[in-house]
Amino acid sequence: FDIYRSTDQGETWASVYNTGSNDNFNDIIKVGSTFYASGLFGKLYSSTDGGTTWATVYTLPPGGVAARIDFSYSPNTPAILYILKNTNPAFAHNEHIYKCN
């Protein structure tokens, strides 16, 4: 799966990174100058160069295949990310919350 970047307000897009696996990114957020992305296989990635390279910064504990991973941060403490892992394909009643800093 690829990540695309635009430097002209969305007029054109260029692939800047290919995950090279089946682990596609669900969400991407920017905290300061760092981008964070969540993957289906319980990993959280970061990029400090605009998305050209990505590093695994956190791996969720085992316990079922993640049907969805969402994450966010508090504006008061942007260095701490909060991660919601849902292991139920129906997205109900099987959620786990993690804190990553």
Chimera marker file (.cmm) of the C-alpha trace (Angstrom):
<marker_set name="trace">
<marker id="1" x="0.000" y="0.000" z="0.000" r="1" g="1" b="0" radius="0.5"/>
<marker id="2" x="1.237" y="3.477" z="-0.841" r="1" g="1" b="0" radius="0.5"/>
<marker id="3" x="1.191" y="6.791" z="0.934" r="1" g="1" b="0" radius="0.5"/>
<marker id="4" x="0.769" y="9.778" z="-1.328" r="1" g="1" b="0" radius="0.5"/>
<marker id="5" x="1.771" y="13.378" z="-0.682" r="1" g="1" b="0" radius="0.5"/>
<marker id="6" x="0.742" y="16.610" z="-2.326" r="1" g="1" b="0" radius="0.5"/>
<marker id="7" x="2.821" y="19.771" z="-2.153" r="1" g="1" b="0" radius="0.5"/>
<marker id="8" x="0.444" y="21.913" z="-4.242" r="1" g="1" b="0" radius="0.5"/>
<marker id="9" x="-2.816" y="21.862" z="-2.270" r="1" g="1" b="0" radius="0.5"/>
<marker id="10" x="-3.979" y="18.596" z="-3.849" r="1" g="1" b="0" radius="0.5"/>
<marker id="11" x="-3.496" y="19.441" z="-7.525" r="1" g="1" b="0" radius="0.5"/>
<marker id="12" x="-1.024" y="16.576" z="-7.971" r="1" g="1" b="0" radius="0.5"/>
<marker id="13" x="-0.058" y="13.597" z="-5.829" r="1" g="1" b="0" radius="0.5"/>
<marker id="14" x="3.101" y="11.482" z="-5.703" r="1" g="1" b="0" radius="0.5"/>
<marker id="15" x="3.741" y="8.185" z="-3.950" r="1" g="1" b="0" radius="0.5"/>
<marker id="16" x="6.298" y="8.765" z="-1.194" r="1" g="1" b="0" radius="0.5"/>
<marker id="17" x="6.173" y="5.427" z="0.606" r="1" g="1" b="0" radius="0.5"/>
<marker id="18" x="5.075" y="1.857" z="-0.041" r="1" g="1" b="0" radius="0.5"/>
<marker id="19" x="4.508" y="-0.308" z="3.022" r="1" g="1" b="0" radius="0.5"/>
<marker id="20" x="5.751" y="-3.340" z="1.109" r="1" g="1" b="0" radius="0.5"/>
<marker id="21" x="3.286" y="-5.548" z="2.944" r="1" g="1" b="0" radius="0.5"/>
<marker id="22" x="-0.393" y="-6.170" z="3.523" r="1" g="1" b="0" radius="0.5"/>
<marker id="23" x="-0.316" y="-3.857" z="6.557" r="1" g="1" b="0" radius="0.5"/>
<marker id="24" x="-2.064" y="-0.821" z="5.194" r="1" g="1" b="0" radius="0.5"/>
<marker id="25" x="-2.317" y="2.401" z="7.178" r="1" g="1" b="0" radius="0.5"/>
<marker id="26" x="-5.750" y="3.162" z="8.624" r="1" g="1" b="0" radius="0.5"/>
<marker id="27" x="-5.279" y="6.699" z="9.865" r="1" g="1" b="0" radius="0.5"/>
<marker id="28" x="-2.571" y="9.317" z="9.628" r="1" g="1" b="0" radius="0.5"/>
<marker id="29" x="-2.327" y="12.319" z="11.937" r="1" g="1" b="0" radius="0.5"/>
<marker id="30" x="0.254" y="15.059" z="12.339" r="1" g="1" b="0" radius="0.5"/>
<marker id="31" x="1.520" y="16.083" z="15.766" r="1" g="1" b="0" radius="0.5"/>
<marker id="32" x="3.943" y="18.975" z="15.460" r="1" g="1" b="0" radius="0.5"/>
<marker id="33" x="6.278" y="17.977" z="12.642" r="1" g="1" b="0" radius="0.5"/>
<marker id="34" x="5.804" y="14.216" z="13.157" r="1" g="1" b="0" radius="0.5"/>
<marker id="35" x="3.274" y="12.092" z="11.303" r="1" g="1" b="0" radius="0.5"/>
<marker id="36" x="1.782" y="9.009" z="12.969" r="1" g="1" b="0" radius="0.5"/>
<marker id="37" x="-0.051" y="6.174" z="11.204" r="1" g="1" b="0" radius="0.5"/>
<marker id="38" x="-1.811" y="3.078" z="12.481" r="1" g="1" b="0" radius="0.5"/>
<marker id="39" x="-1.683" y="-0.288" z="10.758" r="1" g="1" b="0" radius="0.5"/>
<marker id="40" x="-4.061" y="-3.227" z="10.797" r="1" g="1" b="0" radius="0.5"/>
<marker id="41" x="-1.561" y="-5.547" z="12.463" r="1" g="1" b="0" radius="0.5"/>
<marker id="42" x="-1.324" y="-3.592" z="15.698" r="1" g="1" b="0" radius="0.5"/>
<marker id="43" x="1.567" y="-1.310" z="14.883" r="1" g="1" b="0" radius="0.5"/>
<marker id="44" x="1.924" y="2.433" z="15.178" r="1" g="1" b="0" radius="0.5"/>
<marker id="45" x="4.372" y="4.099" z="12.805" r="1" g="1" b="0" radius="0.5"/>
<marker id="46" x="5.972" y="7.545" z="12.740" r="1" g="1" b="0" radius="0.5"/>
<marker id="47" x="7.614" y="9.701" z="10.118" r="1" g="1" b="0" radius="0.5"/>
<marker id="48" x="9.695" y="12.797" z="10.741" r="1" g="1" b="0" radius="0.5"/>
<marker id="49" x="10.516" y="13.504" z="7.083" r="1" g="1" b="0" radius="0.5"/>
<marker id="50" x="7.099" y="14.243" z="5.627" r="1" g="1" b="0" radius="0.5"/>
<marker id="51" x="6.156" y="10.607" z="5.058" r="1" g="1" b="0" radius="0.5"/>
<marker id="52" x="9.106" y="9.452" z="2.981" r="1" g="1" b="0" radius="0.5"/>
<marker id="53" x="10.289" y="6.945" z="5.610" r="1" g="1" b="0" radius="0.5"/>
<marker id="54" x="8.366" y="5.295" z="8.452" r="1" g="1" b="0" radius="0.5"/>
<marker id="55" x="9.506" y="3.552" z="11.627" r="1" g="1" b="0" radius="0.5"/>
<marker id="56" x="7.537" y="1.332" z="13.995" r="1" g="1" b="0" radius="0.5"/>
<marker id="57" x="7.218" y="3.198" z="17.278" r="1" g="1" b="0" radius="0.5"/>
<marker id="58" x="4.770" y="0.970" z="19.114" r="1" g="1" b="0" radius="0.5"/>
<marker id="59" x="3.396" y="-2.549" z="18.741" r="1" g="1" b="0" radius="0.5"/>
<marker id="60" x="0.164" y="-3.380" z="20.525" r="1" g="1" b="0" radius="0.5"/>
<marker id="61" x="0.125" y="-6.430" z="22.788" r="1" g="1" b="0" radius="0.5"/>
<marker id="62" x="-1.129" y="-9.628" z="21.144" r="1" g="1" b="0" radius="0.5"/>
<marker id="63" x="-4.740" y="-10.596" z="21.487" r="1" g="1" b="0" radius="0.5"/>
<marker id="64" x="-6.746" y="-11.026" z="18.332" r="1" g="1" b="0" radius="0.5"/>
<marker id="65" x="-6.371" y="-9.459" z="14.945" r="1" g="1" b="0" radius="0.5"/>
<marker id="66" x="-7.239" y="-5.795" z="15.034" r="1" g="1" b="0" radius="0.5"/>
<marker id="67" x="-10.369" y="-5.075" z="13.057" r="1" g="1" b="0" radius="0.5"/>
<marker id="68" x="-9.680" y="-1.369" z="13.503" r="1" g="1" b="0" radius="0.5"/>
<marker id="69" x="-7.082" y="0.791" z="15.217" r="1" g="1" b="0" radius="0.5"/>
<marker id="70" x="-7.835" y="4.423" z="15.950" r="1" g="1" b="0" radius="0.5"/>
<marker id="71" x="-5.608" y="6.841" z="17.781" r="1" g="1" b="0" radius="0.5"/>
<marker id="72" x="-5.379" y="10.423" z="18.920" r="1" g="1" b="0" radius="0.5"/>
<marker id="73" x="-3.481" y="12.674" z="21.281" r="1" g="1" b="0" radius="0.5"/>
<marker id="74" x="-4.260" y="15.304" z="23.843" r="1" g="1" b="0" radius="0.5"/>
<marker id="75" x="-3.383" y="18.863" z="22.779" r="1" g="1" b="0" radius="0.5"/>
<marker id="76" x="-2.145" y="19.394" z="26.360" r="1" g="1" b="0" radius="0.5"/>
<marker id="77" x="0.297" y="16.457" z="26.093" r="1" g="1" b="0" radius="0.5"/>
<marker id="78" x="1.001" y="15.831" z="22.397" r="1" g="1" b="0" radius="0.5"/>
<marker id="79" x="3.860" y="13.439" z="23.204" r="1" g="1" b="0" radius="0.5"/>
<marker id="80" x="1.336" y="10.899" z="24.503" r="1" g="1" b="0" radius="0.5"/>
<marker id="81" x="-0.790" y="8.987" z="22.009" r="1" g="1" b="0" radius="0.5"/>
<marker id="82" x="-3.941" y="7.107" z="22.960" r="1" g="1" b="0" radius="0.5"/>
<marker id="83" x="-4.700" y="4.029" z="20.871" r="1" g="1" b="0" radius="0.5"/>
<marker id="84" x="-8.012" y="2.194" z="20.575" r="1" g="1" b="0" radius="0.5"/>
<marker id="85" x="-7.768" y="-1.391" z="19.302" r="1" g="1" b="0" radius="0.5"/>
<marker id="86" x="-10.955" y="-3.162" z="18.309" r="1" g="1" b="0" radius="0.5"/>
<marker id="87" x="-10.691" y="-6.910" z="17.675" r="1" g="1" b="0" radius="0.5"/>
<marker id="88" x="-14.323" y="-7.492" z="16.785" r="1" g="1" b="0" radius="0.5"/>
<marker id="89" x="-15.226" y="-7.272" z="13.080" r="1" g="1" b="0" radius="0.5"/>
<marker id="90" x="-18.667" y="-6.003" z="14.111" r="1" g="1" b="0" radius="0.5"/>
<marker id="91" x="-16.898" y="-3.087" z="15.923" r="1" g="1" b="0" radius="0.5"/>
<marker id="92" x="-18.722" y="-3.623" z="19.181" r="1" g="1" b="0" radius="0.5"/>
<marker id="93" x="-17.824" y="-4.598" z="22.734" r="1" g="1" b="0" radius="0.5"/>
<marker id="94" x="-14.267" y="-5.797" z="22.274" r="1" g="1" b="0" radius="0.5"/>
<marker id="95" x="-12.128" y="-2.697" z="22.578" r="1" g="1" b="0" radius="0.5"/>
<marker id="96" x="-8.824" y="-2.072" z="24.305" r="1" g="1" b="0" radius="0.5"/>
<marker id="97" x="-7.234" y="1.305" z="25.015" r="1" g="1" b="0" radius="0.5"/>
<marker id="98" x="-3.466" y="1.795" z="25.193" r="1" g="1" b="0" radius="0.5"/>
<marker id="99" x="-1.255" y="4.749" z="26.017" r="1" g="1" b="0" radius="0.5"/>
<marker id="100" x="1.986" y="5.313" z="24.112" r="1" g="1" b="0" radius="0.5"/>
<marker id="101" x="4.620" y="7.942" z="24.884" r="1" g="1" b="0" radius="0.5"/>
<link id1="1" id2="2" r="1" g="1" b="0" radius="0.2"/>
<link id1="2" id2="3" r="1" g="1" b="0" radius="0.2"/>
<link id1="3" id2="4" r="1" g="1" b="0" radius="0.2"/>
<link id1="4" id2="5" r="1" g="1" b="0" radius="0.2"/>
<link id1="5" id2="6" r="1" g="1" b="0" radius="0.2"/>
<link id1="6" id2="7" r="1" g="1" b="0" radius="0.2"/>
<link id1="7" id2="8" r="1" g="1" b="0" radius="0.2"/>
<link id1="8" id2="9" r="1" g="1" b="0" radius="0.2"/>
<link id1="9" id2="10" r="1" g="1" b="0" radius="0.2"/>
<link id1="10" id2="11" r="1" g="1" b="0" radius="0.2"/>
<link id1="11" id2="12" r="1" g="1" b="0" radius="0.2"/>
<link id1="12" id2="13" r="1" g="1" b="0" radius="0.2"/>
<link id1="13" id2="14" r="1" g="1" b="0" radius="0.2"/>
<link id1="14" id2="15" r="1" g="1" b="0" radius="0.2"/>
<link id1="15" id2="16" r="1" g="1" b="0" radius="0.2"/>
<link id1="16" id2="17" r="1" g="1" b="0" radius="0.2"/>
<link id1="17" id2="18" r="1" g="1" b="0" radius="0.2"/>
<link id1="18" id2="19" r="1" g="1" b="0" radius="0.2"/>
<link id1="19" id2="20" r="1" g="1" b="0" radius="0.2"/>
<link id1="20" id2="21" r="1" g="1" b="0" radius="0.2"/>
<link id1="21" id2="22" r="1" g="1" b="0" radius="0.2"/>
<link id1="22" id2="23" r="1" g="1" b="0" radius="0.2"/>
<link id1="23" id2="24" r="1" g="1" b="0" radius="0.2"/>
<link id1="24" id2="25" r="1" g="1" b="0" radius="0.2"/>
<link id1="25" id2="26" r="1" g="1" b="0" radius="0.2"/>
<link id1="26" id2="27" r="1" g="1" b="0" radius="0.2"/>
<link id1="27" id2="28" r="1" g="1" b="0" radius="0.2"/>
<link id1="28" id2="29" r="1" g="1" b="0" radius="0.2"/>
<link id1="29" id2="30" r="1" g="1" b="0" radius="0.2"/>
<link id1="30" id2="31" r="1" g="1" b="0" radius="0.2"/>
<link id1="31" id2="32" r="1" g="1" b="0" radius="0.2"/>
<link id1="32" id2="33" r="1" g="1" b="0" radius="0.2"/>
<link id1="33" id2="34" r="1" g="1" b="0" radius="0.2"/>
<link id1="34" id2="35" r="1" g="1" b="0" radius="0.2"/>
<link id1="35" id2="36" r="1" g="1" b="0" radius="0.2"/>
<link id1="36" id2="37" r="1" g="1" b="0" radius="0.2"/>
<link id1="37" id2="38" r="1" g="1" b="0" radius="0.2"/>
<link id1="38" id2="39" r="1" g="1" b="0" radius="0.2"/>
<link id1="39" id2="40" r="1" g="1" b="0" radius="0.2"/>
<link id1="40" id2="41" r="1" g="1" b="0" radius="0.2"/>
<link id1="41" id2="42" r="1" g="1" b="0" radius="0.2"/>
<link id1="42" id2="43" r="1" g="1" b="0" radius="0.2"/>
<link id1="43" id2="44" r="1" g="1" b="0" radius="0.2"/>
<link id1="44" id2="45" r="1" g="1" b="0" radius="0.2"/>
<link id1="45" id2="46" r="1" g="1" b="0" radius="0.2"/>
<link id1="46" id2="47" r="1" g="1" b="0" radius="0.2"/>
<link id1="47" id2="48" r="1" g="1" b="0" radius="0.2"/>
<link id1="48" id2="49" r="1" g="1" b="0" radius="0.2"/>
<link id1="49" id2="50" r="1" g="1" b="0" radius="0.2"/>
<link id1="50" id2="51" r="1" g="1" b="0" radius="0.2"/>
<link id1="51" id2="52" r="1" g="1" b="0" radius="0.2"/>
<link id1="52" id2="53" r="1" g="1" b="0" radius="0.2"/>
<link id1="53" id2="54" r="1" g="1" b="0" radius="0.2"/>
<link id1="54" id2="55" r="1" g="1" b="0" radius="0.2"/>
<link id1="55" id2="56" r="1" g="1" b="0" radius="0.2"/>
<link id1="56" id2="57" r="1" g="1" b="0" radius="0.2"/>
<link id1="57" id2="58" r="1" g="1" b="0" radius="0.2"/>
<link id1="58" id2="59" r="1" g="1" b="0" radius="0.2"/>
<link id1="59" id2="60" r="1" g="1" b="0" radius="0.2"/>
<link id1="60" id2="61" r="1" g="1" b="0" radius="0.2"/>
<link id1="61" id2="62" r="1" g="1" b="0" radius="0.2"/>
<link id1="62" id2="63" r="1" g="1" b="0" radius="0.2"/>
<link id1="63" id2="64" r="1" g="1" b="0" radius="0.2"/>
<link id1="64" id2="65" r="1" g="1" b="0" radius="0.2"/>
<link id1="65" id2="66" r="1" g="1" b="0" radius="0.2"/>
<link id1="66" id2="67" r="1" g="1" b="0" radius="0.2"/>
<link id1="67" id2="68" r="1" g="1" b="0" radius="0.2"/>
<link id1="68" id2="69" r="1" g="1" b="0" radius="0.2"/>
<link id1="69" id2="70" r="1" g="1" b="0" radius="0.2"/>
<link id1="70" id2="71" r="1" g="1" b="0" radius="0.2"/>
<link id1="71" id2="72" r="1" g="1" b="0" radius="0.2"/>
<link id1="72" id2="73" r="1" g="1" b="0" radius="0.2"/>
<link id1="73" id2="74" r="1" g="1" b="0" radius="0.2"/>
<link id1="74" id2="75" r="1" g="1" b="0" radius="0.2"/>
<link id1="75" id2="76" r="1" g="1" b="0" radius="0.2"/>
<link id1="76" id2="77" r="1" g="1" b="0" radius="0.2"/>
<link id1="77" id2="78" r="1" g="1" b="0" radius="0.2"/>
<link id1="78" id2="79" r="1" g="1" b="0" radius="0.2"/>
<link id1="79" id2="80" r="1" g="1" b="0" radius="0.2"/>
<link id1="80" id2="81" r="1" g="1" b="0" radius="0.2"/>
<link id1="81" id2="82" r="1" g="1" b="0" radius="0.2"/>
<link id1="82" id2="83" r="1" g="1" b="0" radius="0.2"/>
<link id1="83" id2="84" r="1" g="1" b="0" radius="0.2"/>
<link id1="84" id2="85" r="1" g="1" b="0" radius="0.2"/>
<link id1="85" id2="86" r="1" g="1" b="0" radius="0.2"/>
<link id1="86" id2="87" r="1" g="1" b="0" radius="0.2"/>
<link id1="87" id2="88" r="1" g="1" b="0" radius="0.2"/>
<link id1="88" id2="89" r="1" g="1" b="0" radius="0.2"/>
<link id1="89" id2="90" r="1" g="1" b="0" radius="0.2"/>
<link id1="90" id2="91" r="1" g="1" b="0" radius="0.2"/>
<link id1="91" id2="92" r="1" g="1" b="0" radius="0.2"/>
<link id1="92" id2="93" r="1" g="1" b="0" radius="0.2"/>
<link id1="93" id2="94" r="1" g="1" b="0" radius="0.2"/>
<link id1="94" id2="95" r="1" g="1" b="0" radius="0.2"/>
<link id1="95" id2="96" r="1" g="1" b="0" radius="0.2"/>
<link id1="96" id2="97" r="1" g="1" b="0" radius="0.2"/>
<link id1="97" id2="98" r="1" g="1" b="0" radius="0.2"/>
<link id1="98" id2="99" r="1" g="1" b="0" radius="0.2"/>
<link id1="99" id2="100" r="1" g="1" b="0" radius="0.2"/>
<link id1="100" id2="101" r="1" g="1" b="0" radius="0.2"/>
</marker_set>
